[in-house]
């Protein structure tokens, strides 16, 4: 899970995780979070169209992406020419309209303030279990107390594939102290993910959760 792994993923175009549509769970549940008008953080954003949807709903969106090609393709496909400037934390900000895509390491991101909303469809499940507590701690440090987010996870039989994406189950989410967790939707979706069927996965459960930042400090 070093950066080179993800650079290779984009070089070899192994991007079956990229959807050509807006995620239905985002459409189904985003407005139930009660975060209208808030700035939204999207960790490990890739070039997801979900950011364009969030922007169209009136949010200012900040995506963090490691690979420059994903950011370039996002704006090319959107037919936008972004302005680019360097930040004090070393990330490069590519922005057009109300979307900012920052190129660099998520763990090195140092914003000027905290976000009150976030969307994670592909970040937590991109990390093996040994990294996920550090990711959630970092995410919690970026989210204000009471801030809310939509988290989408996968579950599949452990023996059928070595991730990414990795399976993330409810007990693991309940064991952390930074976010209150509420399940919103749970569906068998293997029919929608051909690249995972081809990898040998026979059952794939996708779950949407509402996460709310607690008062527990992000250590």
URRAZI-V560843 format. One record per pair of residues at least 12 apart in sequence whose C-alpha atoms are under 6 Angstrom apart, sorted by the first residue. I is the first residue (numbers start at 1). J is the second residue. D is the distance in whole Angstrom. If there is no record, write none. Layout:
# URRAZI-V560843
i->I j->J d->D
i->I j->J d->D
This chain:
# URRAZI-V560843
i->16 j->195 d->6
i->22 j->49 d->6
i->22 j->50 d->5
i->37 j->58 d->6
i->37 j->59 d->5
i->38 j->59 d->6
i->39 j->59 d->6
i->39 j->60 d->5
i->39 j->61 d->6
i->40 j->61 d->5
i->40 j->117 d->5
i->40 j->118 d->5
i->41 j->62 d->5
i->41 j->63 d->6
i->41 j->118 d->4
i->42 j->63 d->5
i->42 j->118 d->6
i->42 j->119 d->5
i->43 j->63 d->6
i->43 j->64 d->5
i->44 j->64 d->5
i->44 j->65 d->5
i->44 j->123 d->5
i->45 j->63 d->5
i->45 j->64 d->6
i->45 j->65 d->5
i->46 j->65 d->6
i->46 j->70 d->5
i->47 j->70 d->5
i->47 j->74 d->5
i->60 j->98 d->5
i->60 j->99 d->6
i->61 j->99 d->5
i->62 j->100 d->5
i->62 j->101 d->6
i->63 j->101 d->5
i->64 j->101 d->6
i->64 j->102 d->5
i->65 j->103 d->5
i->66 j->103 d->5
i->66 j->104 d->5
i->66 j->105 d->6
i->82 j->94 d->6
i->82 j->95 d->5
i->82 j->96 d->5
i->83 j->95 d->5
i->89 j->110 d->6
i->91 j->103 d->5
i->91 j->104 d->5
i->114 j->142 d->5
i->114 j->143 d->5
i->114 j->144 d->5
i->115 j->143 d->5
i->115 j->144 d->6
i->116 j->143 d->6
i->116 j->144 d->6
i->116 j->147 d->4
i->117 j->147 d->5
i->117 j->148 d->5
i->117 j->149 d->5
i->118 j->149 d->4
i->119 j->149 d->5
i->119 j->150 d->5
i->120 j->151 d->5
i->121 j->151 d->6
i->121 j->152 d->5
i->125 j->165 d->5
i->125 j->166 d->5
i->126 j->164 d->5
i->126 j->165 d->5
i->137 j->218 d->5
i->140 j->218 d->6
i->141 j->218 d->5
i->145 j->213 d->5
i->145 j->214 d->6
i->145 j->215 d->6
i->146 j->212 d->6
i->146 j->213 d->5
i->147 j->212 d->6
i->147 j->213 d->5
i->148 j->211 d->6
i->148 j->212 d->4
i->149 j->210 d->6
i->149 j->211 d->5
i->150 j->209 d->6
i->150 j->210 d->5
i->151 j->208 d->6
i->151 j->209 d->5
i->152 j->207 d->6
i->152 j->208 d->4
i->153 j->206 d->6
i->153 j->207 d->5
i->154 j->167 d->5
i->154 j->205 d->6
i->154 j->206 d->5
i->155 j->167 d->4
i->155 j->168 d->6
i->155 j->204 d->6
i->155 j->205 d->5
i->156 j->203 d->6
i->156 j->204 d->5
i->160 j->200 d->6
i->160 j->201 d->6
i->178 j->213 d->6
i->178 j->214 d->5
i->178 j->216 d->6
i->179 j->211 d->6
i->179 j->212 d->5
i->179 j->213 d->5
i->179 j->214 d->5
i->180 j->211 d->5
i->180 j->212 d->5
i->181 j->210 d->6
i->181 j->211 d->5
i->182 j->209 d->5
i->182 j->210 d->5
i->183 j->209 d->4
i->184 j->208 d->5
i->184 j->209 d->5
i->185 j->207 d->6
i->185 j->208 d->5
i->186 j->206 d->6
i->186 j->207 d->4
i->187 j->205 d->5
i->187 j->206 d->5
i->188 j->204 d->6
i->188 j->205 d->4
i->189 j->204 d->6
i->189 j->205 d->6
i->190 j->203 d->6
i->190 j->204 d->5
